[in-house]
Amino acid sequence: MPAFTTTKLIRSLGVAACGLLLSTAVMADTQKFRISLDTNPSHVRNKGVALFAEELQKRVGDKLAVEVYPSAQLFRDRDVPKALRQGALEMGVPGTWQLEGSEPNAAVTALPMFYGVDPDITHRLMDGELGTLVNGKIEDRLKVKVLGKWADAGSIHFYSTDKAIRSYDDFKGMKIQYSGGTTFAARIEGLGGVPVMIPFSDLPMAMSQGAVEAIASSREGVRTAKLWDSGLKYSFDDYQFMAQYVPLVSERFWKKQPADIQKAIVEAWDVAVIQQREMVAQAESDAALTLKEHGIEAASPDEAARAGARKKLMQTQAALIKTMNIDPESEKLALQELQAASVKF
């Protein structure tokens, strides 16, 4: 082989080796940012998180590899707090009902004083001083960073199969499904029903077998599961509470990040959560029409009736707070802010 050709080959190999080393170095500098969700890609939470992932990737470039894992591919929501604390996961967005076992104050908006309250009021309180207080408690207890505003899951209502719910008297003795959470069970009992805990994914079978007569869900939840095929016939739109998801990042991961990466993560969430809430509002509106089209008859208690039910449920709040170990300061601030918003008890 001619000398000049050998020289060229050596140079080429050297350039290739340098390129490989550079590529390896870049890969080593790119950190994984895994986000775990246990809902499927078509769910409004997943769609909102997809927007966040896109916004974040634009801001951080190759410094983070943002990966979303839906359908519990990594963890179920109930296991997310432990995974974040142990550093086995970078981010999760569990519902408040999934957090109340670890940090009871996360359930403050599901307490009786929030029953039947307009979702806009819940947003205002949780985006303000009350949210700051609760987020601080979540961060301290779970060793996480709460990125900002909570994402929406939608207002929770009651739905029934053969027996229509047209007033609060109709709840007496009804077997009513809930997916978990002490506040859910207490609410059903407080209204005269019998709480039956069944995972949402198991509902079609439970309904067809007559294990429950009614369920607690958002309109979008009913629509996506097509529960009219399982015998759902009636809705009672009582706006029990605004279900929300909390954006959590592992404290272990967060503290390792430079200020610019932390800023990018927070800013990306701020952009995405606004759009996610708008998506949920539209989805709930569309779902109401879909339910009507499939023959589900809707009834809704007026404000006076909801206030009466709220007053009744408030009789259980002190015992509930004691049982759940919710901090008195959270209850006090929430009560003050609800009263300032003209909510009647």
HUZIQUI-V107465 format. One record per residue. N is the residue number from 1. RES is the residue in three letters. NEAR is the number of other ideal C-beta (glycine too) atoms within 10 Angstrom. Layout:
BEGIN
n={N/N}
res={RES/RES}
near={NEAR/NEAR}
END
This chain:
BEGIN
n={1/2/3/4/5/6/7/8/9/10/11/12/13/14/15/16/17/18/19/20/21/22/23/24/25/26/27/28/29/30/31/32/33/34/35/36/37/38/39/40/41/42/43/44/45/46/47/48/49/50/51/52/53/54/55/56/57/58/59/60/61/62/63/64/65/66/67/68/69/70/71/72/73/74/75/76/77/78/79/80/81/82/83/84/85/86/87/88/89/90/91/92/93/94/95/96/97/98/99/100/101/102/103/104/105/106/107/108/109/110/111/112/113/114/115/116/117/118/119/120/121/122/123/124/125/126/127/128/129/130/131/132/133/134/135/136/137/138/139/140/141/142/143/144/145/146/147/148/149/150/151/152/153/154/155/156/157/158/159/160/161/162/163/164/165/166/167/168/169/170/171/172/173/174/175/176/177/178/179/180/181/182/183/184/185/186/187/188/189/190/191/192/193/194/195/196/197/198/199/200/201/202/203/204/205/206/207/208/209/210/211/212/213/214/215/216/217/218/219/220/221/222/223/224/225/226/227/228/229/230/231/232/233/234/235/236/237/238/239/240/241/242/243/244/245/246/247/248/249/250/251/252/253/254/255/256/257/258/259/260/261/262/263/264/265/266/267/268/269/270/271/272/273/274/275/276/277/278/279/280/281/282/283/284/285/286/287/288/289/290/291/292/293/294/295/296/297/298/299/300/301/302/303/304/305/306/307/308/309/310/311/312/313/314/315/316/317/318/319/320/321/322/323/324/325/326/327/328/329/330/331/332/333/334/335/336/337/338/339/340/341/342/343/344/345}
res={MET/PRO/ALA/PHE/THR/THR/THR/LYS/LEU/ILE/ARG/SER/LEU/GLY/VAL/ALA/ALA/CYS/GLY/LEU/LEU/LEU/SER/THR/ALA/VAL/MET/ALA/ASP/THR/GLN/LYS/PHE/ARG/ILE/SER/LEU/ASP/THR/ASN/PRO/SER/HIS/VAL/ARG/ASN/LYS/GLY/VAL/ALA/LEU/PHE/ALA/GLU/GLU/LEU/GLN/LYS/ARG/VAL/GLY/ASP/LYS/LEU/ALA/VAL/GLU/VAL/TYR/PRO/SER/ALA/GLN/LEU/PHE/ARG/ASP/ARG/ASP/VAL/PRO/LYS/ALA/LEU/ARG/GLN/GLY/ALA/LEU/GLU/MET/GLY/VAL/PRO/GLY/THR/TRP/GLN/LEU/GLU/GLY/SER/GLU/PRO/ASN/ALA/ALA/VAL/THR/ALA/LEU/PRO/MET/PHE/TYR/GLY/VAL/ASP/PRO/ASP/ILE/THR/HIS/ARG/LEU/MET/ASP/GLY/GLU/LEU/GLY/THR/LEU/VAL/ASN/GLY/LYS/ILE/GLU/ASP/ARG/LEU/LYS/VAL/LYS/VAL/LEU/GLY/LYS/TRP/ALA/ASP/ALA/GLY/SER/ILE/HIS/PHE/TYR/SER/THR/ASP/LYS/ALA/ILE/ARG/SER/TYR/ASP/ASP/PHE/LYS/GLY/MET/LYS/ILE/GLN/TYR/SER/GLY/GLY/THR/THR/PHE/ALA/ALA/ARG/ILE/GLU/GLY/LEU/GLY/GLY/VAL/PRO/VAL/MET/ILE/PRO/PHE/SER/ASP/LEU/PRO/MET/ALA/MET/SER/GLN/GLY/ALA/VAL/GLU/ALA/ILE/ALA/SER/SER/ARG/GLU/GLY/VAL/ARG/THR/ALA/LYS/LEU/TRP/ASP/SER/GLY/LEU/LYS/TYR/SER/PHE/ASP/ASP/TYR/GLN/PHE/MET/ALA/GLN/TYR/VAL/PRO/LEU/VAL/SER/GLU/ARG/PHE/TRP/LYS/LYS/GLN/PRO/ALA/ASP/ILE/GLN/LYS/ALA/ILE/VAL/GLU/ALA/TRP/ASP/VAL/ALA/VAL/ILE/GLN/GLN/ARG/GLU/MET/VAL/ALA/GLN/ALA/GLU/SER/ASP/ALA/ALA/LEU/THR/LEU/LYS/GLU/HIS/GLY/ILE/GLU/ALA/ALA/SER/PRO/ASP/GLU/ALA/ALA/ARG/ALA/GLY/ALA/ARG/LYS/LYS/LEU/MET/GLN/THR/GLN/ALA/ALA/LEU/ILE/LYS/THR/MET/ASN/ILE/ASP/PRO/GLU/SER/GLU/LYS/LEU/ALA/LEU/GLN/GLU/LEU/GLN/ALA/ALA/SER/VAL/LYS/PHE}
near={6/7/7/8/9/10/10/11/11/10/10/10/10/10/10/10/10/10/10/10/10/10/10/10/10/11/10/8/9/14/16/11/24/20/24/26/27/25/22/12/12/9/19/25/24/20/18/25/29/17/19/27/19/15/20/23/17/12/17/20/9/11/17/20/13/22/14/19/15/19/12/15/11/20/21/15/21/17/18/29/26/13/18/27/18/11/13/16/25/23/29/29/27/25/24/26/24/22/25/22/15/16/21/20/24/29/25/27/24/26/24/24/19/23/26/21/22/15/19/10/18/24/18/14/22/23/14/12/13/21/22/12/16/27/23/12/19/21/17/11/16/22/18/27/23/21/25/18/21/28/24/27/23/21/23/22/21/25/27/24/19/10/14/14/24/14/11/17/9/20/22/10/10/20/15/25/26/22/19/18/22/16/27/24/18/21/28/23/15/19/22/15/25/16/16/18/11/17/11/18/10/12/22/16/11/17/22/12/9/11/14/21/20/27/26/24/26/22/25/24/24/24/21/19/17/12/23/17/11/17/14/24/16/20/24/22/16/23/18/25/25/25/25/25/25/28/26/27/24/25/17/15/21/20/10/12/19/9/7/11/19/16/12/21/28/15/15/22/26/14/16/25/24/13/14/26/19/12/18/25/15/12/21/19/11/13/18/18/11/17/20/12/9/15/10/20/13/14/15/13/19/8/10/9/14/20/17/15/21/20/13/15/23/17/10/16/21/11/10/22/19/10/12/18/10/24/15/9/11/20/18/10/19/23/16/12/17/20/12/10/14/7/18/13/14}
END
